Amino acid sequence: MREILLDGRKLEEKTKAQDYLKERFSFPAYYGNNLDALYDCLTEISDDVKVTVRLFEEGKPYTEKILHVLRDAAQDNEKLDLIIETAGK
């Protein structure tokens, strides 16, 4: 099983977050750098992947959007296991 750890601090700003996600998930060059493309790529994962998101501060608007997409994708793709942790807890 592939394991991916995401640092919540790197998910706060749209452009930087999309670049970070593309790198961490090894998305293809044609990745669309938006939430729809994120969902599409996550639901196409065919090997078991455990994704852990470590949050340091909750309530950041773009981070919350990404978390929503991750939750939806994990619900729709049985190969994707999602864990959301709050740092320090």
N, CA, C and O atoms as a Tinker XYZ file with bonds, in Angstrom:
   356  protein
     1  N      0.843000   -1.182000    0.000000    73     2
     2  CA     0.000000    0.000000    0.000000    64     1     3
     3  C      0.885000    1.240000    0.000000    63     2     4     5
     4  O      1.802000    1.367000    0.812000    81     3
     5  N      0.602000    2.126000   -0.897000    73     3     6
     6  CA     1.312000    3.399000   -0.951000    64     5     7
     7  C      0.737000    4.321000    0.121000    63     6     8     9
     8  O     -0.477000    4.375000    0.319000    81     7
     9  N      1.615000    5.041000    0.807000    73     7    10
    10  CA     1.169000    5.981000    1.839000    64     9    11
    11  C      1.616000    7.392000    1.471000    63    10    12    13
    12  O      2.770000    7.615000    1.103000    81    11
    13  N      0.703000    8.321000    1.574000    73    11    14
    14  CA     0.977000    9.719000    1.257000    64    13    15
    15  C      0.602000   10.563000    2.466000    63    14    16    17
    16  O     -0.529000   10.501000    2.950000    81    15
    17  N      1.547000   11.346000    2.946000    73    15    18
    18  CA     1.304000   12.274000    4.057000    64    17    19
    19  C      1.205000   13.681000    3.484000    63    18    20    21
    20  O      2.108000   14.139000    2.784000    81    19
    21  N      0.112000   14.358000    3.782000    73    19    22
    22  CA    -0.085000   15.728000    3.320000    64    21    23
    23  C     -0.008000   16.682000    4.503000    63    22    24    25
    24  O     -0.679000   16.488000    5.516000    81    23
    25  N      0.805000   17.700000    4.364000    73    23    26
    26  CA     0.968000   18.755000    5.361000    64    25    27
    27  C     -0.120000   19.796000    5.111000    63    26    28    29
    28  O     -0.109000   20.473000    4.083000    81    27
    29  N     -1.052000   19.924000    6.044000    73    27    30
    30  CA    -2.162000   20.850000    5.888000    64    29    31
    31  C     -1.752000   22.289000    5.647000    63    30    32    33
    32  O     -2.499000   23.044000    5.025000    81    31
    33  N     -0.586000   22.684000    6.122000    73    31    34
    34  CA    -0.119000   24.057000    5.907000    64    33    35
    35  C      0.148000   24.337000    4.438000    63    34    36    37
    36  O      0.160000   25.494000    4.017000    81    35
    37  N      0.362000   23.290000    3.659000    73    35    38
    38  CA     0.647000   23.459000    2.236000    64    37    39
    39  C     -0.608000   23.380000    1.379000    63    38    40    41
    40  O     -0.528000   23.345000    0.151000    81    39
    41  N     -1.756000   23.353000    2.023000    73    39    42
    42  CA    -3.025000   23.255000    1.304000    64    41    43
    43  C     -3.864000   24.515000    1.421000    63    42    44    45
    44  O     -5.035000   24.514000    1.042000    81    43
    45  N     -3.294000   25.570000    1.931000    73    43    46
    46  CA    -4.067000   26.775000    2.236000    64    45    47
    47  C     -4.256000   27.717000    1.058000    63    46    48    49
    48  O     -5.276000   28.402000    0.987000    81    47
    49  N     -3.313000   27.772000    0.139000    73    47    50
    50  CA    -3.367000   28.714000   -0.987000    64    49    51
    51  C     -3.498000   27.918000   -2.279000    63    50    52    53
    52  O     -2.735000   26.979000   -2.507000    81    51
    53  N     -4.449000   28.280000   -3.120000    73    51    54
    54  CA    -4.845000   27.479000   -4.277000    64    53    55
    55  C     -3.680000   27.030000   -5.165000    63    54    56    57
    56  O     -3.502000   25.829000   -5.365000    81    55
    57  N     -2.902000   27.938000   -5.689000    73    55    58
    58  CA    -1.852000   27.576000   -6.633000    64    57    59
    59  C     -0.803000   26.681000   -5.984000    63    58    60    61
    60  O     -0.421000   25.657000   -6.549000    81    59
    61  N     -0.340000   27.063000   -4.807000    73    59    62
    62  CA     0.665000   26.262000   -4.113000    64    61    63
    63  C      0.106000   24.898000   -3.717000    63    62    64    65
    64  O      0.807000   23.890000   -3.806000    81    63
    65  N     -1.138000   24.864000   -3.287000    73    63    66
    66  CA    -1.763000   23.602000   -2.892000    64    65    67
    67  C     -1.869000   22.651000   -4.078000    63    66    68    69
    68  O     -1.570000   21.463000   -3.955000    81    67
    69  N     -2.289000   23.166000   -5.211000    73    67    70
    70  CA    -2.434000   22.309000   -6.388000    64    69    71
    71  C     -1.077000   21.773000   -6.857000    63    70    72    73
    72  O     -0.969000   20.608000   -7.239000    81    71
    73  N     -0.058000   22.611000   -6.828000    73    71    74
    74  CA     1.291000   22.146000   -7.177000    64    73    75
    75  C      1.757000   21.064000   -6.203000    63    74    76    77
    76  O      2.343000   20.062000   -6.613000    81    75
    77  N      1.498000   21.272000   -4.934000    73    75    78
    78  CA     1.886000   20.318000   -3.891000    64    77    79
    79  C      1.156000   18.987000   -4.081000    63    78    80    81
    80  O      1.779000   17.928000   -4.001000    81    79
    81  N     -0.146000   19.029000   -4.329000    73    79    82
    82  CA    -0.912000   17.807000   -4.534000    64    81    83
    83  C     -0.447000   17.054000   -5.774000    63    82    84    85
    84  O     -0.337000   15.828000   -5.758000    81    83
    85  N     -0.177000   17.782000   -6.834000    73    83    86
    86  CA     0.307000   17.158000   -8.066000    64    85    87
    87  C      1.612000   16.409000   -7.811000    63    86    88    89
    88  O      1.804000   15.297000   -8.303000    81    87
    89  N      2.495000   17.018000   -7.048000    73    87    90
    90  CA     3.782000   16.386000   -6.735000    64    89    91
    91  C      3.602000   15.206000   -5.794000    63    90    92    93
    92  O      4.164000   14.140000   -6.044000    81    91
    93  N      2.844000   15.361000   -4.734000    73    91    94
    94  CA     2.692000   14.302000   -3.726000    64    93    95
    95  C      1.999000   13.061000   -4.299000    63    94    96    97
    96  O      2.352000   11.934000   -3.953000    81    95
    97  N      1.017000   13.273000   -5.172000    73    95    98
    98  CA     0.290000   12.144000   -5.748000    64    97    99
    99  C      0.893000   11.655000   -7.064000    63    98   100   101
   100  O      0.446000   10.650000   -7.617000    81    99
   101  N      1.895000   12.356000   -7.560000    73    99   102
   102  CA     2.509000   12.019000   -8.862000    64   101   103
   103  C      1.456000   12.027000   -9.971000    63   102   104   105
   104  O      1.393000   11.117000  -10.797000    81   103
   105  N      0.628000   13.083000   -9.968000    73   103   106
   106  CA    -0.377000   13.219000  -11.007000    64   105   107
   107  C      0.298000   13.484000  -12.345000    63   106   108   109
   108  O      1.418000   13.993000  -12.381000    81   107
   109  N     -0.371000   13.144000  -13.448000    73   107   110
   110  CA     0.227000   13.341000  -14.778000    64   109   111
   111  C      0.384000   14.820000  -15.132000    63   110   112   113
   112  O     -0.223000   15.694000  -14.513000    81   111
   113  N      1.205000   15.072000  -16.131000    73   111   114
   114  CA     1.499000   16.446000  -16.560000    64   113   115
   115  C      0.229000   17.204000  -16.952000    63   114   116   117
   116  O      0.159000   18.422000  -16.790000    81   115
   117  N     -0.755000   16.501000  -17.457000    73   115   118
   118  CA    -1.989000   17.153000  -17.902000    64   117   119
   119  C     -2.968000   17.455000  -16.759000    63   118   120   121
   120  O     -4.074000   17.933000  -17.009000    81   119
   121  N     -2.573000   17.179000  -15.506000    73   119   122
   122  CA    -3.423000   17.458000  -14.350000    64   121   123
   123  C     -3.907000   18.909000  -14.406000    63   122   124   125
   124  O     -3.110000   19.822000  -14.619000    81   123
   125  N     -5.200000   19.118000  -14.218000    73   123   126
   126  CA    -5.825000   20.421000  -14.426000    64   125   127
   127  C     -5.652000   21.462000  -13.341000    63   126   128   129
   128  O     -6.133000   22.584000  -13.494000    81   127
   129  N     -4.971000   21.123000  -12.232000    73   127   130
   130  CA    -4.714000   22.095000  -11.160000    64   129   131
   131  C     -5.977000   22.755000  -10.620000    63   130   132   133
   132  O     -6.001000   23.965000  -10.391000    81   131
   133  N     -7.022000   21.965000  -10.418000    73   131   134
   134  CA    -8.247000   22.476000   -9.817000    64   133   135
   135  C     -8.937000   21.347000   -9.052000    63   134   136   137
   136  O     -8.512000   20.194000   -9.130000    81   135
   137  N     -9.977000   21.669000   -8.330000    73   135   138
   138  CA   -10.635000   20.683000   -7.481000    64   137   139
   139  C    -11.332000   19.586000   -8.271000    63   138   140   141
   140  O    -11.380000   18.441000   -7.821000    81   139
   141  N    -11.872000   19.913000   -9.432000    73   139   142
   142  CA   -12.492000   18.886000  -10.270000    64   141   143
   143  C    -11.454000   17.880000  -10.759000    63   142   144   145
   144  O    -11.695000   16.673000  -10.757000    81   143
   145  N    -10.307000   18.387000  -11.175000    73   143   146
   146  CA    -9.232000   17.499000  -11.632000    64   145   147
   147  C     -8.717000   16.640000  -10.477000    63   146   148   149
   148  O     -8.390000   15.468000  -10.667000    81   147
   149  N     -8.647000   17.224000   -9.282000    73   147   150
   150  CA    -8.227000   16.472000   -8.104000    64   149   151
   151  C     -9.178000   15.299000   -7.875000    63   150   152   153
   152  O     -8.736000   14.161000   -7.715000    81   151
   153  N    -10.465000   15.571000   -7.860000    73   151   154
   154  CA   -11.450000   14.502000   -7.664000    64   153   155
   155  C    -11.299000   13.431000   -8.746000    63   154   156   157
   156  O    -11.270000   12.238000   -8.443000    81   155
   157  N    -11.203000   13.856000   -9.998000    73   155   158
   158  CA   -11.086000   12.901000  -11.101000    64   157   159
   159  C     -9.870000   11.996000  -10.928000    63   158   160   161
   160  O     -9.975000   10.779000  -11.079000    81   159
   161  N     -8.723000   12.583000  -10.614000    73   159   162
   162  CA    -7.504000   11.784000  -10.452000    64   161   163
   163  C     -7.595000   10.862000   -9.238000    63   162   164   165
   164  O     -7.127000    9.725000   -9.293000    81   163
   165  N     -8.183000   11.331000   -8.161000    73   163   166
   166  CA    -8.308000   10.500000   -6.959000    64   165   167
   167  C     -9.251000    9.321000   -7.179000    63   166   168   169
   168  O     -9.012000    8.231000   -6.661000    81   167
   169  N    -10.294000    9.530000   -7.924000    73   167   170
   170  CA   -11.241000    8.428000   -8.150000    64   169   171
   171  C    -10.735000    7.455000   -9.205000    63   170   172   173
   172  O    -11.306000    6.377000   -9.372000    81   171
   173  N     -9.679000    7.815000   -9.918000    73   171   174
   174  CA    -9.082000    6.912000  -10.898000    64   173   175
   175  C     -7.957000    6.063000  -10.309000    63   174   176   177
   176  O     -7.420000    5.195000  -10.998000    81   175
   177  N     -7.596000    6.295000   -9.057000    73   175   178
   178  CA    -6.541000    5.513000   -8.419000    64   177   179
   179  C     -6.976000    4.053000   -8.376000    63   178   180   181
   180  O     -8.079000    3.734000   -7.932000    81   179
   181  N     -6.090000    3.165000   -8.848000    73   179   182
   182  CA    -6.459000    1.747000   -8.924000    64   181   183
   183  C     -5.660000    0.859000   -7.971000    63   182   184   185
   184  O     -5.955000   -0.330000   -7.846000    81   183
   185  N     -4.664000    1.414000   -7.303000    73   183   186
   186  CA    -3.898000    0.683000   -6.298000    64   185   187
   187  C     -4.241000    1.261000   -4.929000    63   186   188   189
   188  O     -4.628000    2.424000   -4.813000    81   187
   189  N     -4.094000    0.438000   -3.897000    73   187   190
   190  CA    -4.403000    0.904000   -2.544000    64   189   191
   191  C     -3.488000    2.060000   -2.141000    63   190   192   193
   192  O     -2.265000    1.967000   -2.243000    81   191
   193  N     -4.101000    3.145000   -1.684000    73   191   194
   194  CA    -3.367000    4.324000   -1.246000    64   193   195
   195  C     -3.967000    4.800000    0.084000    63   194   196   197
   196  O     -5.180000    4.962000    0.216000    81   195
   197  N     -3.091000    5.014000    1.053000    73   195   198
   198  CA    -3.500000    5.581000    2.337000    64   197   199
   199  C     -3.032000    7.034000    2.357000    63   198   200   201
   200  O     -1.836000    7.308000    2.258000    81   199
   201  N     -3.970000    7.952000    2.484000    73   199   202
   202  CA    -3.659000    9.377000    2.505000    64   201   203
   203  C     -3.930000    9.904000    3.912000    63   202   204   205
   204  O     -5.043000    9.794000    4.427000    81   203
   205  N     -2.905000   10.472000    4.515000    73   203   206
   206  CA    -3.054000   11.086000    5.830000    64   205   207
   207  C     -2.845000   12.582000    5.664000    63   206   208   209
   208  O     -1.814000   13.021000    5.154000    81   207
   209  N     -3.822000   13.358000    6.095000    73   207   210
   210  CA    -3.719000   14.819000    6.077000    64   209   211
   211  C     -3.478000   15.249000    7.513000    63   210   212   213
   212  O     -4.276000   14.950000    8.401000    81   211
   213  N     -2.386000   15.944000    7.736000    73   211   214
   214  CA    -2.068000   16.449000    9.072000    64   213   215
   215  C     -2.385000   17.943000    9.104000    63   214   216   217
   216  O     -1.703000   18.749000    8.471000    81   215
   217  N     -3.419000   18.292000    9.843000    73   215   218
   218  CA    -3.839000   19.686000    9.958000    64   217   219
   219  C     -3.170000   20.337000   11.161000    63   218   220   221
   220  O     -3.067000   19.739000   12.232000    81   219
   221  N     -2.724000   21.557000   10.969000    73   219   222
   222  CA    -2.121000   22.331000   12.043000    64   221   223
   223  C     -3.047000   23.448000   12.488000    63   222   224   225
   224  O     -2.955000   23.948000   13.610000    81   223
   225  N     -3.947000   23.832000   11.581000    73   223   226
   226  CA    -4.922000   24.884000   11.872000    64   225   227
   227  C     -6.173000   24.567000   11.064000    63   226   228   229
   228  O     -6.095000   24.381000    9.849000    81   227
   229  N     -7.292000   24.506000   11.706000    73   227   230
   230  CA    -8.539000   24.170000   11.028000    64   229   231
   231  C     -9.249000   25.431000   10.541000    63   230   232   233
   232  O     -9.008000   26.533000   11.033000    81   231
   233  N    -10.131000   25.237000    9.561000    73   231   234
   234  CA   -10.980000   26.322000    9.104000    64   233   235
   235  C    -10.432000   27.164000    7.975000    63   234   236   237
   236  O    -11.053000   28.160000    7.606000    81   235
   237  N     -9.289000   26.801000    7.411000    73   235   238
   238  CA    -8.767000   27.542000    6.264000    64   237   239
   239  C     -9.635000   27.219000    5.049000    63   238   240   241
   240  O     -9.807000   26.043000    4.728000    81   239
   241  N    -10.187000   28.221000    4.364000    73   239   242
   242  CA   -11.180000   27.978000    3.312000    64   241   243
   243  C    -10.729000   27.023000    2.198000    63   242   244   245
   244  O    -11.468000   26.099000    1.859000    81   243
   245  N     -9.549000   27.221000    1.627000    73   243   246
   246  CA    -9.160000   26.339000    0.524000    64   245   247
   247  C     -8.818000   24.946000    1.041000    63   246   248   249
   248  O     -9.085000   23.953000    0.364000    81   247
   249  N     -8.236000   24.865000    2.221000    73   247   250
   250  CA    -7.957000   23.559000    2.824000    64   249   251
   251  C     -9.263000   22.797000    3.021000    63   250   252   253
   252  O     -9.324000   21.597000    2.751000    81   251
   253  N    -10.293000   23.469000    3.483000    73   251   254
   254  CA   -11.588000   22.816000    3.695000    64   253   255
   255  C    -12.167000   22.297000    2.379000    63   254   256   257
   256  O    -12.783000   21.232000    2.353000    81   255
   257  N    -11.976000   23.034000    1.293000    73   255   258
   258  CA   -12.442000   22.572000   -0.014000    64   257   259
   259  C    -11.704000   21.310000   -0.437000    63   258   260   261
   260  O    -12.310000   20.372000   -0.955000    81   259
   261  N    -10.399000   21.290000   -0.215000    73   259   262
   262  CA    -9.604000   20.103000   -0.551000    64   261   263
   263  C    -10.048000   18.914000    0.298000    63   262   264   265
   264  O    -10.191000   17.804000   -0.214000    81   263
   265  N    -10.266000   19.141000    1.583000    73   263   266
   266  CA   -10.719000   18.060000    2.456000    64   265   267
   267  C    -12.059000   17.500000    1.985000    63   266   268   269
   268  O    -12.286000   16.291000    2.028000    81   267
   269  N    -12.934000   18.380000    1.541000    73   267   270
   270  CA   -14.231000   17.942000    1.025000    64   269   271
   271  C    -14.040000   17.028000   -0.185000    63   270   272   273
   272  O    -14.684000   15.984000   -0.283000    81   271
   273  N    -13.159000   17.415000   -1.103000    73   271   274
   274  CA   -12.884000   16.597000   -2.293000    64   273   275
   275  C    -12.252000   15.267000   -1.892000    63   274   276   277
   276  O    -12.620000   14.219000   -2.424000    81   275
   277  N    -11.302000   15.305000   -0.957000    73   275   278
   278  CA   -10.672000   14.072000   -0.501000    64   277   279
   279  C    -11.702000   13.126000    0.118000    63   278   280   281
   280  O    -11.685000   11.925000   -0.153000    81   279
   281  N    -12.587000   13.658000    0.937000    73   279   282
   282  CA   -13.622000   12.817000    1.556000    64   281   283
   283  C    -14.541000   12.196000    0.507000    63   282   284   285
   284  O    -14.849000   11.005000    0.563000    81   283
   285  N    -14.977000   13.020000   -0.453000    73   283   286
   286  CA   -15.850000   12.506000   -1.513000    64   285   287
   287  C    -15.147000   11.425000   -2.324000    63   286   288   289
   288  O    -15.739000   10.389000   -2.626000    81   287
   289  N    -13.894000   11.663000   -2.674000    73   287   290
   290  CA   -13.147000   10.693000   -3.475000    64   289   291
   291  C    -12.935000    9.391000   -2.704000    63   290   292   293
   292  O    -13.039000    8.305000   -3.274000    81   291
   293  N    -12.638000    9.501000   -1.410000    73   291   294
   294  CA   -12.445000    8.299000   -0.594000    64   293   295
   295  C    -13.745000    7.507000   -0.484000    63   294   296   297
   296  O    -13.724000    6.278000   -0.423000    81   295
   297  N    -14.858000    8.203000   -0.458000    73   295   298
   298  CA   -16.153000    7.531000   -0.399000    64   297   299
   299  C    -16.450000    6.823000   -1.720000    63   298   300   301
   300  O    -17.061000    5.755000   -1.731000    81   299
   301  N    -16.021000    7.416000   -2.825000    73   299   302
   302  CA   -16.328000    6.875000   -4.151000    64   301   303
   303  C    -15.283000    5.899000   -4.681000    63   302   304   305
   304  O    -15.542000    5.191000   -5.655000    81   303
   305  N    -14.107000    5.850000   -4.055000    73   303   306
   306  CA   -13.040000    4.952000   -4.515000    64   305   307
   307  C    -12.563000    4.107000   -3.339000    63   306   308   309
   308  O    -11.909000    4.613000   -2.427000    81   307
   309  N    -12.890000    2.836000   -3.366000    73   307   310
   310  CA   -12.528000    1.947000   -2.263000    64   309   311
   311  C    -11.026000    1.730000   -2.127000    63   310   312   313
   312  O    -10.577000    1.199000   -1.111000    81   311
   313  N    -10.254000    2.118000   -3.105000    73   311   314
   314  CA    -8.792000    1.985000   -3.057000    64   313   315
   315  C     -8.136000    3.125000   -2.281000    63   314   316   317
   316  O     -6.943000    3.069000   -1.981000    81   315
   317  N     -8.900000    4.136000   -1.964000    73   315   318
   318  CA    -8.391000    5.329000   -1.298000    64   317   319
   319  C     -8.842000    5.344000    0.163000    63   318   320   321
   320  O    -10.036000    5.381000    0.459000    81   319
   321  N     -7.865000    5.316000    1.065000    73   319   322
   322  CA    -8.132000    5.344000    2.504000    64   321   323
   323  C     -7.672000    6.704000    3.021000    63   322   324   325
   324  O     -6.505000    7.063000    2.863000    81   323
   325  N     -8.567000    7.455000    3.630000    73   323   326
   326  CA    -8.274000    8.814000    4.078000    64   325   327
   327  C     -8.293000    8.906000    5.586000    63   326   328   329
   328  O     -9.225000    8.441000    6.242000    81   327
   329  N     -7.241000    9.518000    6.130000    73   327   330
   330  CA    -7.157000    9.801000    7.563000    64   329   331
   331  C     -6.855000   11.281000    7.712000    63   330   332   333
   332  O     -5.941000   11.796000    7.068000    81   331
   333  N     -7.612000   11.967000    8.553000    73   331   334
   334  CA    -7.378000   13.383000    8.818000    64   333   335
   335  C     -7.001000   13.508000   10.288000    63   334   336   337
   336  O     -7.769000   13.141000   11.179000    81   335
   337  N     -5.796000   14.038000   10.523000    73   335   338
   338  CA    -5.277000   14.204000   11.884000    64   337   339
   339  C     -5.140000   15.682000   12.190000    63   338   340   341
   340  O     -4.860000   16.488000   11.302000    81   339
   341  N     -5.336000   16.028000   13.439000    73   339   342
   342  CA    -5.053000   17.368000   13.898000    64   341   343
   343  C     -3.759000   17.291000   14.686000    63   342   344   345
   344  O     -3.682000   16.578000   15.686000    81   343
   345  N     -2.744000   18.017000   14.247000    73   343   346
   346  CA    -1.430000   17.990000   14.905000    64   345   347
   347  C     -1.570000   18.391000   16.359000    63   346   348   349
   348  O     -2.281000   19.337000   16.697000    81   347
   349  N     -0.883000   17.659000   17.203000    73   347   350
   350  CA    -0.900000   17.969000   18.615000    64   349   351
   351  C     -2.003000   17.260000   19.382000    63   350   352   353
   352  O     -2.099000   17.395000   20.602000    81   351
   353  N     -2.846000   16.496000   18.667000    73   351   354
   354  CA    -3.929000   15.766000   19.348000    64   353   355
   355  C     -3.708000   14.291000   19.234000    63   354   356
   356  O     -4.509000   13.505000   19.742000    81   355
